[in-house]
């Protein structure tokens, strides 16, 4: 491992790789270290889509920075308006830089709406960018180290829009891609960024954990210490960029900061708050520690990531007909088709000091099972033993510990609403975002469908995150700020390692990666200029 570099980057997710690539392209010597044996962090486990307002693709031609400014201004905390502006101004340049310096090629999701499409400045498509599939055999050999999540299917978003459901999948195509090393989603994004970084001269080391950052007498960064193979090695560096993810797997931090029902995460187990601890020891200001990128999740028994349980996100499953979510009272508590961040908020909402929507369950019928996908449950295959089933809503309620009268009333009311064509309780199906995720070939409304076909099924839905949002506060170049407001020269934080200035909001599909990569781009650029 190199002992002296210009820039040391800790973390191999999309934000860290973008920072490393940008610094190397600017002429710096760069060492990127990754705590785990696999590369990619949370990014590799994600869909890999990136939200970029006013981007360069023709499907986004009608968008503008002013429109994005209006939209984000209605969602995000005003105290960080300068960071919002930095994102709007630099995200398009970041996207062009990635295409110019890596094999990654963005593809606009022309029909994928922002998460709050009725707000001024929102778009109904074009800001969310997917990718062309990449061939791992054409990339750096290190691309084979990018982690792959359980249940991974190398399908593009455009293909999902065309196929939607398992019976329509092009199975021969997907099998060929799997066999030949053709990848999509977060795996493809990380692999392409990694190839660009290595080509630019970035040295990449796995199983190397950042343990501390060293400052000189003026408070500026002069190096760091790295633990690897039982030894701790000092590394001289003019800049250190923290991109180690959030504190999703640190039980003490979760218990202190996150809502009580939060018990699942889509992050890998190495995300234990290294950046938060290191920056805290250096006197950094912190913020947004009680927020996360909220996600309703499902635990499929036996699925693991890096030796820890893997939790699957529930996204499209909640938008289609013939399913509802209920709490222990057997009552619905949210528009199930809402953006996952909003459903997550509802799951850990407090009332009279309690969390009435924990535990929560998804209830569905036999027609749902035969048509729609659900993690760990394949249409047409035997139902796994961990899925509860019964001949009636009342019997199902007894099997999962839900109030039988409550569930029976709820199913009856839901079926009546479906017959009338609207949801009077939560407005499911009224939003253009709802309808986008629904069943376009449904005989009724795309989001509505009764629970009538026996047997009935239930799975536990867990309140989770796809990343925590709290960490050290940064400026518009991702430089970490101290509690007195001054900078820590040479110390940067990006992605979920930083205090995400979005508050509790989630603007659109891929916003986590879009913002993180843009701040990584700004950090890498600034680290070279200083």
SULZIDA-V41987 format. One record per pair of residues at least 24 apart in sequence whose ideal C-beta (glycine too) atoms are under 6 Angstrom apart, sorted by the first residue. I is the first residue (numbers start at 1). J is the second residue. If there is no record, write none. Layout:
i = (I:I)
j = (J:J)
//
This chain:
i = (1:2:2:3:4:5:5:5:6:7:7:8:8:8:8:9:10:10:10:11:11:11:12:12:13:13:13:13:14:14:14:14:15:15:15:15:15:15:16:17:17:18:18:18:19:19:19:19:19:20:20:21:21:21:22:22:22:23:23:23:24:24:24:25:25:26:28:30:31:32:32:33:33:33:34:35:35:36:36:37:37:38:38:39:39:40:40:40:41:42:42:42:43:43:44:44:44:44:44:45:45:46:47:48:48:48:49:49:49:49:50:50:50:50:51:51:51:51:51:51:52:52:52:52:53:54:55:55:56:57:59:59:59:60:60:63:63:67:70:70:71:71:71:74:75:75:76:76:77:80:82:83:83:86:87:87:90:90:91:94:94:94:101:102:102:102:103:103:103:104:104:105:107:107:109:112:113:113:113:114:115:115:115:117:117:127:128:128:130:130:131:133:133:134:134:134:134:135:136:136:137:139:139:140:140:142:142:143:143:146:146:146:148:150:150:154:154:154:156:165:166:166:213:213:220:220:221:221:238:239:239:240:241:241:242:242:242:243:243:243:244:244:244:245:245:245:246:246:246:246:247:247:247:248:257:257:259:260:261:261:261:261:262:263:264:264:264:264:265:265:266:266:267:268:268:269:269:275:275:275:276:279:279:282:283:283:284:284:285:285:285:286:287:287:288:288:288:288:289:291:291:292:292:292:293:293:293:293:294:294:294:295:295:295:295:296:296:297:297:298:300:300:301:311:312:315:316:317:319:319:319:320:320:320:321:321:321:321:322:322:322:322:322:323:323:323:324:324:325:325:326:326:326:327:327:327:328:328:329:329:330:330:330:330:330:330:331:331:332:333:335:335:335:337:337:337:341:347:348:360:361:361:361:362:362:363:364:365:365:365:366:366:367:387:387:388:389:389:390:391:391:393:396:396:400:411:415:418:418:418:421:467:469:471:471:471:473:474:477:477:478:478:478:492:494:494:494)
j = (205:31:203:235:236:29:31:237:238:239:527:224:235:237:240:241:210:242:244:41:243:244:39:41:41:42:43:495:43:189:513:517:243:494:495:516:517:520:243:193:197:517:520:521:241:494:520:523:524:197:202:196:197:200:521:524:525:524:527:528:200:201:202:101:200:528:528:202:203:202:204:205:208:226:206:209:270:270:306:206:207:145:147:145:146:146:147:190:245:245:267:467:186:190:146:147:186:187:190:149:266:186:185:185:186:189:128:130:509:510:129:510:513:514:127:128:508:510:511:514:91:95:129:514:127:92:92:95:96:108:108:110:126:108:126:123:126:121:120:121:119:121:122:119:505:507:502:505:503:501:476:476:501:476:515:518:518:522:518:517:518:521:196:192:193:196:134:192:195:131:192:132:131:132:157:509:432:433:436:508:339:506:508:432:433:508:509:510:156:157:188:182:184:183:188:191:192:182:181:183:181:191:195:195:198:194:204:191:194:187:190:191:187:303:310:182:183:184:184:371:373:379:240:278:489:490:490:491:490:490:527:491:492:523:275:493:497:494:495:497:274:275:497:271:496:497:271:467:468:496:273:276:468:468:289:290:348:355:348:355:358:463:463:462:297:311:462:464:464:465:313:466:467:305:306:306:308:471:493:497:471:472:480:488:482:483:472:480:473:481:483:472:473:499:469:470:499:500:470:469:504:465:468:469:465:466:467:512:341:344:345:340:344:464:466:343:461:462:464:375:375:376:386:464:375:340:437:374:437:438:447:372:438:439:439:442:448:449:364:365:367:368:449:362:364:368:363:414:360:362:361:363:410:356:357:360:359:402:403:406:397:402:403:406:407:410:406:410:410:357:426:427:428:428:434:447:506:463:463:461:400:458:460:459:461:458:457:451:453:456:453:455:453:457:459:458:455:457:456:454:455:456:456:458:458:451:450:448:449:450:445:496:500:497:498:499:499:498:522:526:519:522:523:523:519:520:523)
//
